[in-house]
Amino acid sequence: MAKMEERPVDSGVWEIKGLDETAAAEWWKKRFALVASIPNDVARAGALLPQMRQLSRLLPADRRRLTKARMQAFLTLAADQRQRITSAKKVAMATDPELVKSDDAITSSLVSEIPGAQEAAREMGA
């Protein structure tokens, strides 16, 4: 498992735990836009992993709900932003495969519940 360093920036997921799905999806959309604007895949992966780590520490129902909101937000991104996030996730997989596989298991279980998610999963290589 990769180094687990706690930083204040990583706490964002905890802050949205109480939001409804729409508000959480909006938060994720803003977060994805910030991550996509990072200039390289390694740095973007470094921004994605703490978010996945925070999700993995939530109760299963909260993790599922916030992951669903994250997936809905991903689908609203511009194609270039989705591509940058997808590339960063591949780097994240090499960095912490257990964490990313755990996240992938949740997203796979939600694909059928989100319109357009199957196409996005194919785009991401899932």
N, CA, C and O atoms as a GROMACS GRO file, in nm:
protein
  504
    1MET      N    1   0.084  -0.118   0.000
    1MET     CA    2   0.000   0.000   0.000
    1MET      C    3   0.088   0.124   0.000
    1MET      O    4   0.195   0.125   0.062
    2ALA      N    5   0.046   0.225  -0.067
    2ALA     CA    6   0.121   0.350  -0.079
    2ALA      C    7   0.123   0.425   0.054
    2ALA      O    8   0.044   0.398   0.144
    3LYS      N    9   0.214   0.517   0.062
    3LYS     CA   10   0.229   0.602   0.180
    3LYS      C   11   0.097   0.673   0.209
    3LYS      O   12   0.034   0.726   0.119
    4MET      N   13   0.057   0.673   0.335
    4MET     CA   14  -0.068   0.738   0.374
    4MET      C   15  -0.033   0.860   0.457
    4MET      O   16  -0.006   0.850   0.577
    5GLU      N   17  -0.034   0.972   0.394
    5GLU     CA   18  -0.001   1.098   0.458
    5GLU      C   19  -0.129   1.180   0.473
    5GLU      O   20  -0.198   1.207   0.374
    6GLU      N   21  -0.160   1.220   0.593
    6GLU     CA   22  -0.279   1.301   0.617
    6GLU      C   23  -0.245   1.448   0.592
    6GLU      O   24  -0.150   1.502   0.648
    7ARG      N   25  -0.324   1.512   0.508
    7ARG     CA   26  -0.307   1.653   0.479
    7ARG      C   27  -0.444   1.719   0.486
    7ARG      O   28  -0.544   1.654   0.457
    8PRO      N   29  -0.450   1.847   0.524
    8PRO     CA   30  -0.580   1.914   0.532
    8PRO      C   31  -0.658   1.909   0.401
    8PRO      O   32  -0.781   1.902   0.403
    9VAL      N   33  -0.589   1.914   0.287
    9VAL     CA   34  -0.658   1.914   0.159
    9VAL      C   35  -0.734   1.783   0.137
    9VAL      O   36  -0.831   1.780   0.061
   10ASP      N   37  -0.691   1.676   0.202
   10ASP     CA   38  -0.754   1.545   0.185
   10ASP      C   39  -0.887   1.534   0.257
   10ASP      O   40  -0.962   1.440   0.233
   11SER      N   41  -0.918   1.626   0.343
   11SER     CA   42  -1.037   1.614   0.426
   11SER      C   43  -1.166   1.652   0.354
   11SER      O   44  -1.273   1.641   0.412
   12GLY      N   45  -1.157   1.695   0.229
   12GLY     CA   46  -1.275   1.741   0.156
   12GLY      C   47  -1.388   1.642   0.152
   12GLY      O   48  -1.504   1.681   0.162
   13VAL      N   49  -1.357   1.514   0.136
   13VAL     CA   50  -1.462   1.413   0.128
   13VAL      C   51  -1.541   1.407   0.258
   13VAL      O   52  -1.663   1.388   0.256
   14TRP      N   53  -1.474   1.424   0.370
   14TRP     CA   54  -1.545   1.423   0.500
   14TRP      C   55  -1.645   1.538   0.507
   14TRP      O   56  -1.752   1.525   0.567
   15GLU      N   57  -1.611   1.650   0.445
   15GLU     CA   58  -1.696   1.768   0.450
   15GLU      C   59  -1.827   1.749   0.372
   15GLU      O   60  -1.927   1.812   0.405
   16ILE      N   61  -1.827   1.663   0.272
   16ILE     CA   62  -1.948   1.646   0.190
   16ILE      C   63  -2.034   1.529   0.234
   16ILE      O   64  -2.138   1.502   0.174
   17LYS      N   65  -1.990   1.460   0.337
   17LYS     CA   66  -2.061   1.340   0.383
   17LYS      C   67  -2.209   1.367   0.410
   17LYS      O   68  -2.292   1.280   0.385
   18GLY      N   69  -2.242   1.483   0.460
   18GLY     CA   70  -2.380   1.514   0.494
   18GLY      C   71  -2.461   1.577   0.381
   18GLY      O   72  -2.580   1.602   0.398
   19LEU      N   73  -2.398   1.602   0.267
   19LEU     CA   74  -2.470   1.666   0.156
   19LEU      C   75  -2.560   1.566   0.085
   19LEU      O   76  -2.535   1.445   0.087
   20ASP      N   77  -2.665   1.618   0.020
   20ASP     CA   78  -2.748   1.530  -0.062
   20ASP      C   79  -2.671   1.497  -0.190
   20ASP      O   80  -2.566   1.555  -0.217
   21GLU      N   81  -2.724   1.405  -0.269
   21GLU     CA   82  -2.654   1.356  -0.387
   21GLU      C   83  -2.625   1.467  -0.489
   21GLU      O   84  -2.518   1.470  -0.549
   22THR      N   85  -2.720   1.557  -0.508
   22THR     CA   86  -2.702   1.665  -0.605
   22THR      C   87  -2.589   1.759  -0.562
   22THR      O   88  -2.504   1.794  -0.643
   23ALA      N   89  -2.589   1.798  -0.437
   23ALA     CA   90  -2.485   1.888  -0.386
   23ALA      C   91  -2.348   1.818  -0.386
   23ALA      O   92  -2.246   1.879  -0.417
   24ALA      N   93  -2.348   1.690  -0.351
   24ALA     CA   94  -2.222   1.614  -0.353
   24ALA      C   95  -2.169   1.602  -0.495
   24ALA      O   96  -2.048   1.615  -0.517
   25ALA      N   97  -2.257   1.579  -0.592
   25ALA     CA   98  -2.214   1.570  -0.732
   25ALA      C   99  -2.155   1.703  -0.778
   25ALA      O  100  -2.057   1.704  -0.853
   26GLU      N  101  -2.213   1.811  -0.736
   26GLU     CA  102  -2.161   1.943  -0.772
   26GLU      C  103  -2.023   1.963  -0.711
   26GLU      O  104  -1.934   2.016  -0.777
   27TRP      N  105  -2.004   1.922  -0.586
   27TRP     CA  106  -1.872   1.930  -0.522
   27TRP      C  107  -1.770   1.848  -0.601
   27TRP      O  108  -1.660   1.896  -0.628
   28TRP      N  109  -1.807   1.726  -0.638
   28TRP     CA  110  -1.716   1.640  -0.715
   28TRP      C  111  -1.683   1.703  -0.850
   28TRP      O  112  -1.568   1.695  -0.895
   29LYS      N  113  -1.779   1.765  -0.913
   29LYS     CA  114  -1.754   1.828  -1.043
   29LYS      C  115  -1.647   1.937  -1.028
   29LYS      O  116  -1.555   1.946  -1.110
   30LYS      N  117  -1.659   2.018  -0.925
   30LYS     CA  118  -1.559   2.122  -0.900
   30LYS      C  119  -1.423   2.061  -0.869
   30LYS      O  120  -1.320   2.108  -0.917
   31ARG      N  121  -1.424   1.956  -0.789
   31ARG     CA  122  -1.299   1.890  -0.753
   31ARG      C  123  -1.233   1.828  -0.876
   31ARG      O  124  -1.112   1.841  -0.895
   32PHE      N  125  -1.311   1.762  -0.960
   32PHE     CA  126  -1.256   1.705  -1.083
   32PHE      C  127  -1.197   1.813  -1.174
   32PHE      O  128  -1.092   1.792  -1.234
   33ALA      N  129  -1.264   1.926  -1.182
   33ALA     CA  130  -1.211   2.036  -1.265
   33ALA      C  131  -1.075   2.082  -1.212
   33ALA      O  132  -0.984   2.110  -1.290
   34LEU      N  133  -1.063   2.091  -1.081
   34LEU     CA  134  -0.934   2.128  -1.022
   34LEU      C  135  -0.828   2.023  -1.051
   34LEU      O  136  -0.715   2.057  -1.088
   35VAL      N  137  -0.863   1.897  -1.034
   35VAL     CA  138  -0.768   1.789  -1.058
   35VAL      C  139  -0.727   1.786  -1.205
   35VAL      O  140  -0.610   1.770  -1.237
   36ALA      N  141  -0.824   1.800  -1.294
   36ALA     CA  142  -0.795   1.797  -1.438
   36ALA      C  143  -0.703   1.912  -1.479
   36ALA      O  144  -0.632   1.900  -1.579
   37SER      N  145  -0.704   2.020  -1.405
   37SER     CA  146  -0.620   2.135  -1.441
   37SER      C  147  -0.475   2.118  -1.396
   37SER      O  148  -0.390   2.200  -1.431
   38ILE      N  149  -0.446   2.016  -1.319
   38ILE     CA  150  -0.309   1.988  -1.276
   38ILE      C  151  -0.229   1.945  -1.398
   38ILE      O  152  -0.279   1.868  -1.480
   39PRO      N  153  -0.106   1.994  -1.413
   39PRO     CA  154  -0.034   1.979  -1.540
   39PRO      C  155   0.016   1.839  -1.579
   39PRO      O  156   0.049   1.819  -1.696
   40ASN      N  157   0.024   1.743  -1.489
   40ASN     CA  158   0.071   1.611  -1.533
   40ASN      C  159   0.000   1.498  -1.459
   40ASN      O  160  -0.056   1.517  -1.351
   41ASP      N  161   0.006   1.379  -1.520
   41ASP     CA  162  -0.067   1.264  -1.468
   41ASP      C  163  -0.025   1.222  -1.328
   41ASP      O  164  -0.109   1.184  -1.247
   42VAL      N  165   0.104   1.227  -1.300
   42VAL     CA  166   0.152   1.185  -1.169
   42VAL      C  167   0.096   1.276  -1.060
   42VAL      O  168   0.050   1.229  -0.957
   43ALA      N  169   0.100   1.405  -1.084
   43ALA     CA  170   0.045   1.500  -0.987
   43ALA      C  171  -0.107   1.486  -0.975
   43ALA      O  172  -0.162   1.496  -0.866
   44ARG      N  173  -0.173   1.461  -1.088
   44ARG     CA  174  -0.319   1.439  -1.083
   44ARG      C  175  -0.350   1.313  -1.003
   44ARG      O  176  -0.445   1.311  -0.924
   45ALA      N  177  -0.272   1.207  -1.023
   45ALA     CA  178  -0.292   1.084  -0.945
   45ALA      C  179  -0.273   1.113  -0.796
   45ALA      O  180  -0.345   1.060  -0.712
   46GLY      N  181  -0.175   1.197  -0.766
   46GLY     CA  182  -0.152   1.236  -0.627
   46GLY      C  183  -0.269   1.312  -0.566
   46GLY      O  184  -0.284   1.315  -0.444
   47ALA      N  185  -0.350   1.373  -0.650
   47ALA     CA  186  -0.470   1.442  -0.602
   47ALA      C  187  -0.589   1.346  -0.592
   47ALA      O  188  -0.676   1.364  -0.507
   48LEU      N  189  -0.592   1.245  -0.678
   48LEU     CA  190  -0.704   1.150  -0.676
   48LEU      C  191  -0.695   1.051  -0.559
   48LEU      O  192  -0.796   1.020  -0.496
   49LEU      N  193  -0.576   1.003  -0.531
   49LEU     CA  194  -0.560   0.898  -0.430
   49LEU      C  195  -0.612   0.936  -0.292
   49LEU      O  196  -0.680   0.855  -0.229
   50PRO      N  197  -0.582   1.056  -0.241
   50PRO     CA  198  -0.636   1.090  -0.109
   50PRO      C  199  -0.789   1.092  -0.105
   50PRO      O  200  -0.849   1.058  -0.003
   51GLN      N  201  -0.852   1.130  -0.216
   51GLN     CA  202  -0.998   1.130  -0.222
   51GLN      C  203  -1.051   0.988  -0.217
   51GLN      O  204  -1.148   0.960  -0.147
   52MET      N  205  -0.987   0.897  -0.290
   52MET     CA  206  -1.027   0.757  -0.286
   52MET      C  207  -1.004   0.700  -0.146
   52MET      O  208  -1.086   0.623  -0.095
   53ARG      N  209  -0.894   0.738  -0.085
   53ARG     CA  210  -0.861   0.690   0.049
   53ARG      C  211  -0.967   0.736   0.149
   53ARG      O  212  -1.010   0.659   0.234
   54GLN      N  213  -1.008   0.863   0.139
   54GLN     CA  214  -1.112   0.914   0.229
   54GLN      C  215  -1.243   0.839   0.208
   54GLN      O  216  -1.311   0.803   0.304
   55LEU      N  217  -1.279   0.815   0.082
   55LEU     CA  218  -1.402   0.738   0.055
   55LEU      C  219  -1.394   0.599   0.116
   55LEU      O  220  -1.493   0.547   0.168
   56SER      N  221  -1.276   0.538   0.109
   56SER     CA  222  -1.261   0.401   0.160
   56SER      C  223  -1.277   0.393   0.311
   56SER      O  224  -1.300   0.285   0.365
   57ARG      N  225  -1.265   0.504   0.378
   57ARG     CA  226  -1.276   0.507   0.525
   57ARG      C  227  -1.418   0.535   0.574
   57ARG      O  228  -1.444   0.531   0.694
   58LEU      N  229  -1.508   0.563   0.482
   58LEU     CA  230  -1.647   0.591   0.518
   58LEU      C  231  -1.724   0.463   0.542
   58LEU      O  232  -1.682   0.355   0.501
   59LEU      N  233  -1.837   0.476   0.608
   59LEU     CA  234  -1.929   0.364   0.620
   59LEU      C  235  -1.973   0.322   0.480
   59LEU      O  236  -1.983   0.407   0.392
   60PRO      N  237  -1.999   0.194   0.457
   60PRO     CA  238  -2.033   0.148   0.322
   60PRO      C  239  -2.145   0.226   0.254
   60PRO      O  240  -2.136   0.255   0.135
   61ALA      N  241  -2.250   0.259   0.326
   61ALA     CA  242  -2.362   0.332   0.265
   61ALA      C  243  -2.319   0.472   0.221
   61ALA      O  244  -2.357   0.518   0.114
   62ASP      N  245  -2.240   0.540   0.304
   62ASP     CA  246  -2.190   0.674   0.268
   62ASP      C  247  -2.093   0.665   0.150
   62ASP      O  248  -2.095   0.748   0.060
   63ARG      N  249  -2.008   0.563   0.153
   63ARG     CA  250  -1.912   0.547   0.044
   63ARG      C  251  -1.985   0.524  -0.088
   63ARG      O  252  -1.949   0.582  -0.191
   64ARG      N  253  -2.085   0.441  -0.085
   64ARG     CA  254  -2.161   0.412  -0.206
   64ARG      C  255  -2.232   0.537  -0.258
   64ARG      O  256  -2.228   0.565  -0.378
   65ARG      N  257  -2.296   0.612  -0.169
   65ARG     CA  258  -2.370   0.733  -0.207
   65ARG      C  259  -2.277   0.839  -0.266
   65ARG      O  260  -2.309   0.900  -0.368
   66LEU      N  261  -2.163   0.861  -0.201
   66LEU     CA  262  -2.070   0.963  -0.249
   66LEU      C  263  -1.996   0.918  -0.375
   66LEU      O  264  -1.959   1.001  -0.458
   67THR      N  265  -1.975   0.788  -0.388
   67THR     CA  266  -1.915   0.737  -0.512
   67THR      C  267  -2.012   0.753  -0.627
   67THR      O  268  -1.972   0.787  -0.739
   68LYS      N  269  -2.139   0.730  -0.601
   68LYS     CA  270  -2.240   0.750  -0.705
   68LYS      C  271  -2.242   0.896  -0.749
   68LYS      O  272  -2.249   0.926  -0.868
   69ALA      N  273  -2.237   0.988  -0.653
   69ALA     CA  274  -2.234   1.131  -0.686
   69ALA      C  275  -2.108   1.165  -0.765
   69ALA      O  276  -2.112   1.246  -0.857
   70ARG      N  277  -1.997   1.103  -0.728
   70ARG     CA  278  -1.871   1.124  -0.801
   70ARG      C  279  -1.883   1.077  -0.945
   70ARG      O  280  -1.838   1.144  -1.037
   71MET      N  281  -1.944   0.962  -0.965
   71MET     CA  282  -1.962   0.909  -1.100
   71MET      C  283  -2.053   1.000  -1.183
   71MET      O  284  -2.027   1.024  -1.301
   72GLN      N  285  -2.160   1.050  -1.121
   72GLN     CA  286  -2.250   1.141  -1.192
   72GLN      C  287  -2.175   1.268  -1.232
   72GLN      O  288  -2.194   1.319  -1.343
   73ALA      N  289  -2.091   1.319  -1.144
   73ALA     CA  290  -2.013   1.438  -1.175
   73ALA      C  291  -1.915   1.412  -1.288
   73ALA      O  292  -1.898   1.495  -1.377
   74PHE      N  293  -1.851   1.296  -1.286
   74PHE     CA  294  -1.756   1.261  -1.392
   74PHE      C  295  -1.823   1.265  -1.528
   74PHE      O  296  -1.763   1.310  -1.626
   75LEU      N  297  -1.945   1.218  -1.535
   75LEU     CA  298  -2.017   1.213  -1.663
   75LEU      C  299  -2.048   1.352  -1.718
   75LEU      O  300  -2.071   1.367  -1.838
   76THR      N  301  -2.048   1.453  -1.633
   76THR     CA  302  -2.079   1.589  -1.678
   76THR      C  303  -1.955   1.666  -1.725
   76THR      O  304  -1.967   1.776  -1.779
   77LEU      N  305  -1.838   1.608  -1.706
   77LEU     CA  306  -1.714   1.677  -1.743
   77LEU      C  307  -1.695   1.680  -1.894
   77LEU      O  308  -1.749   1.596  -1.966
   78ALA      N  309  -1.619   1.776  -1.938
   78ALA     CA  310  -1.580   1.783  -2.080
   78ALA      C  311  -1.490   1.663  -2.110
   78ALA      O  312  -1.424   1.610  -2.021
   79ALA      N  313  -1.488   1.622  -2.234
   79ALA     CA  314  -1.411   1.504  -2.275
   79ALA      C  315  -1.264   1.514  -2.237
   79ALA      O  316  -1.205   1.415  -2.193
   80ASP      N  317  -1.203   1.632  -2.254
   80ASP     CA  318  -1.061   1.645  -2.220
   80ASP      C  319  -1.038   1.629  -2.070
   80ASP      O  320  -0.936   1.574  -2.029
   81GLN      N  321  -1.131   1.677  -1.989
   81GLN     CA  322  -1.119   1.659  -1.844
   81GLN      C  323  -1.134   1.512  -1.806
   81GLN      O  324  -1.060   1.461  -1.723
   82ARG      N  325  -1.231   1.444  -1.867
   82ARG     CA  326  -1.249   1.301  -1.840
   82ARG      C  327  -1.123   1.224  -1.877
   82ARG      O  328  -1.081   1.134  -1.804
   83GLN      N  329  -1.063   1.259  -1.989
   83GLN     CA  330  -0.942   1.190  -2.034
   83GLN      C  331  -0.828   1.211  -1.934
   83GLN      O  332  -0.755   1.117  -1.904
   84ARG      N  333  -0.812   1.332  -1.882
   84ARG     CA  334  -0.705   1.360  -1.785
   84ARG      C  335  -0.728   1.283  -1.656
   84ARG      O  336  -0.633   1.230  -1.597
   85ILE      N  337  -0.852   1.278  -1.611
   85ILE     CA  338  -0.884   1.203  -1.489
   85ILE      C  339  -0.859   1.054  -1.512
   85ILE      O  340  -0.805   0.985  -1.426
   86THR      N  341  -0.898   1.004  -1.628
   86THR     CA  342  -0.878   0.863  -1.661
   86THR      C  343  -0.730   0.828  -1.664
   86THR      O  344  -0.689   0.725  -1.611
   87SER      N  345  -0.650   0.913  -1.726
   87SER     CA  346  -0.504   0.890  -1.731
   87SER      C  347  -0.445   0.891  -1.590
   87SER      O  348  -0.358   0.809  -1.558
   88ALA      N  349  -0.490   0.983  -1.509
   88ALA     CA  350  -0.440   0.991  -1.371
   88ALA      C  351  -0.480   0.868  -1.291
   88ALA      O  352  -0.405   0.821  -1.206
   89LYS      N  353  -0.599   0.816  -1.317
   89LYS     CA  354  -0.644   0.696  -1.244
   89LYS      C  355  -0.556   0.577  -1.279
   89LYS      O  356  -0.531   0.491  -1.194
   90LYS      N  357  -0.509   0.570  -1.403
   90LYS     CA  358  -0.418   0.461  -1.442
   90LYS      C  359  -0.287   0.472  -1.365
   90LYS      O  360  -0.231   0.370  -1.322
   91VAL      N  361  -0.237   0.592  -1.346
   91VAL     CA  362  -0.116   0.612  -1.267
   91VAL      C  363  -0.145   0.576  -1.121
   91VAL      O  364  -0.062   0.515  -1.054
   92ALA      N  365  -0.261   0.615  -1.072
   92ALA     CA  366  -0.300   0.582  -0.935
   92ALA      C  367  -0.304   0.432  -0.914
   92ALA      O  368  -0.267   0.383  -0.807
   93MET      N  369  -0.348   0.358  -1.015
   93MET     CA  370  -0.353   0.212  -1.006
   93MET      C  371  -0.214   0.154  -0.983
   93MET      O  372  -0.196   0.060  -0.905
   94ALA      N  373  -0.116   0.210  -1.051
   94ALA     CA  374   0.021   0.164  -1.034
   94ALA      C  375   0.076   0.201  -0.896
   94ALA      O  376   0.164   0.133  -0.843
   95THR      N  377   0.026   0.308  -0.839
   95THR     CA  378   0.073   0.358  -0.710
   95THR      C  379   0.011   0.282  -0.593
   95THR      O  380   0.080   0.244  -0.499
   96ASP      N  381  -0.120   0.261  -0.598
   96ASP     CA  382  -0.192   0.194  -0.489
   96ASP      C  383  -0.300   0.104  -0.548
   96ASP      O  384  -0.419   0.137  -0.543
   97PRO      N  385  -0.260  -0.011  -0.602
   97PRO     CA  386  -0.356  -0.096  -0.672
   97PRO      C  387  -0.470  -0.147  -0.583
   97PRO      O  388  -0.583  -0.159  -0.630
   98GLU      N  389  -0.444  -0.175  -0.458
   98GLU     CA  390  -0.550  -0.224  -0.370
   98GLU      C  391  -0.659  -0.120  -0.352
   98GLU      O  392  -0.778  -0.152  -0.356
   99LEU      N  393  -0.620   0.003  -0.331
   99LEU     CA  394  -0.717   0.110  -0.311
   99LEU      C  395  -0.799   0.132  -0.437
   99LEU      O  396  -0.922   0.145  -0.430
  100VAL      N  397  -0.734   0.137  -0.552
  100VAL     CA  398  -0.806   0.162  -0.677
  100VAL      C  399  -0.898   0.044  -0.710
  100VAL      O  400  -1.009   0.065  -0.758
  101LYS      N  401  -0.854  -0.078  -0.684
  101LYS     CA  402  -0.940  -0.195  -0.707
  101LYS      C  403  -1.062  -0.190  -0.616
  101LYS      O  404  -1.172  -0.226  -0.658
  102SER      N  405  -1.043  -0.148  -0.495
  102SER     CA  406  -1.155  -0.133  -0.401
  102SER      C  407  -1.254  -0.030  -0.453
  102SER      O  408  -1.376  -0.051  -0.447
  103ASP      N  409  -1.202   0.081  -0.503
  103ASP     CA  410  -1.286   0.186  -0.560
  103ASP      C  411  -1.358   0.134  -0.685
  103ASP      O  412  -1.476   0.161  -0.705
  104ASP      N  413  -1.285   0.062  -0.769
  104ASP     CA  414  -1.345   0.006  -0.891
  104ASP      C  415  -1.459  -0.090  -0.859
  104ASP      O  416  -1.557  -0.096  -0.932
  105ALA      N  417  -1.446  -0.165  -0.751
  105ALA     CA  418  -1.553  -0.259  -0.712
  105ALA      C  419  -1.682  -0.183  -0.680
  105ALA      O  420  -1.791  -0.227  -0.717
  106ILE      N  421  -1.669  -0.070  -0.613
  106ILE     CA  422  -1.787   0.011  -0.580
  106ILE      C  423  -1.846   0.071  -0.708
  106ILE      O  424  -1.967   0.064  -0.730
  107THR      N  425  -1.761   0.128  -0.792
  107THR     CA  426  -1.812   0.190  -0.915
  107THR      C  427  -1.877   0.087  -1.006
  107THR      O  428  -1.979   0.115  -1.069
  108SER      N  429  -1.819  -0.031  -1.014
  108SER     CA  430  -1.878  -0.138  -1.096
  108SER      C  431  -2.017  -0.176  -1.048
  108SER      O  432  -2.105  -0.206  -1.129
  109SER      N  433  -2.036  -0.174  -0.917
  109SER     CA  434  -2.167  -0.210  -0.862
  109SER      C  435  -2.272  -0.102  -0.888
  109SER      O  436  -2.392  -0.128  -0.880
  110LEU      N  437  -2.227   0.020  -0.920
  110LEU     CA  438  -2.318   0.132  -0.941
  110LEU      C  439  -2.347   0.162  -1.088
  110LEU      O  440  -2.440   0.238  -1.118
  111VAL      N  441  -2.272   0.105  -1.178
  111VAL     CA  442  -2.282   0.138  -1.320
  111VAL      C  443  -2.426   0.127  -1.372
  111VAL      O  444  -2.472   0.214  -1.446
  112SER      N  445  -2.495   0.023  -1.333
  112SER     CA  446  -2.631   0.003  -1.385
  112SER      C  447  -2.732   0.106  -1.332
  112SER      O  448  -2.840   0.120  -1.388
  113GLU      N  449  -2.697   0.177  -1.227
  113GLU     CA  450  -2.788   0.274  -1.166
  113GLU      C  451  -2.774   0.415  -1.224
  113GLU      O  452  -2.856   0.502  -1.196
  114ILE      N  453  -2.671   0.437  -1.305
  114ILE     CA  454  -2.641   0.573  -1.351
  114ILE      C  455  -2.645   0.577  -1.504
  114ILE      O  456  -2.563   0.514  -1.570
  115PRO      N  457  -2.739   0.651  -1.559
  115PRO     CA  458  -2.745   0.663  -1.705
  115PRO      C  459  -2.614   0.717  -1.762
  115PRO      O  460  -2.561   0.818  -1.716
  116GLY      N  461  -2.562   0.648  -1.862
  116GLY     CA  462  -2.437   0.689  -1.926
  116GLY      C  463  -2.312   0.632  -1.863
  116GLY      O  464  -2.202   0.648  -1.917
  117ALA      N  465  -2.326   0.567  -1.748
  117ALA     CA  466  -2.209   0.518  -1.677
  117ALA      C  467  -2.141   0.401  -1.748
  117ALA      O  468  -2.020   0.386  -1.739
  118GLN      N  469  -2.218   0.319  -1.818
  118GLN     CA  470  -2.158   0.207  -1.889
  118GLN      C  471  -2.062   0.256  -1.996
  118GLN      O  472  -1.953   0.201  -2.013
  119GLU      N  473  -2.101   0.360  -2.068
  119GLU     CA  474  -2.014   0.417  -2.170
  119GLU      C  475  -1.888   0.476  -2.107
  119GLU      O  476  -1.778   0.459  -2.160
  120ALA      N  477  -1.904   0.544  -1.995
  120ALA     CA  478  -1.791   0.602  -1.926
  120ALA      C  479  -1.697   0.493  -1.874
  120ALA      O  480  -1.575   0.510  -1.878
  121ALA      N  481  -1.752   0.383  -1.826
  121ALA     CA  482  -1.670   0.272  -1.778
  121ALA      C  483  -1.586   0.215  -1.892
  121ALA      O  484  -1.469   0.182  -1.873
  122ARG      N  485  -1.646   0.204  -2.008
  122ARG     CA  486  -1.569   0.156  -2.124
  122ARG      C  487  -1.459   0.257  -2.160
  122ARG      O  488  -1.347   0.218  -2.194
  123GLU      N  489  -1.493   0.384  -2.151
  123GLU     CA  490  -1.396   0.490  -2.180
  123GLU      C  491  -1.276   0.481  -2.085
  123GLU      O  492  -1.162   0.505  -2.125
  124MET      N  493  -1.304   0.447  -1.961
  124MET     CA  494  -1.198   0.439  -1.860
  124MET      C  495  -1.125   0.306  -1.865
  124MET      O  496  -1.028   0.286  -1.793
  125GLY      N  497  -1.172   0.216  -1.947
  125GLY     CA  498  -1.104   0.087  -1.958
  125GLY      C  499  -1.146  -0.011  -1.852
  125GLY      O  500  -1.074  -0.107  -1.825
  126ALA      N  501  -1.261   0.012  -1.791
  126ALA     CA  502  -1.307  -0.079  -1.685
  126ALA      C  503  -1.375  -0.201  -1.744
  126ALA      O  504  -1.420  -0.288  -1.670
   0.00000   0.00000   0.00000
